[in-house]
């Protein structure tokens, strides 16, 4: 009987631990295109923009208003161009 109770407690604690993870850890990366609707409540991280004079890929990870995590990839001009 005790082993059944212990097994049930382990199963419930495992489910509770999974439920406490951030809502829907979405690991897929969405490609941004003009007109893409973004529901950004909080920016989690952004990639650093390199010091090159060309268009480079960048990524931003954010949480939407429902708490779901999203990653979007977009293109940005590097920081290495100088106006002389």
Buried (B, 14 or more C-beta within 10 A) or exposed (E): EEEEEEEEEEEEEEEEEEEEEEEEEBEEEEEBEEEEEEEEEEEEEEEEEEEEEEEBEBEBBBBBEEEBBBBBEEEEEBEEEEEE
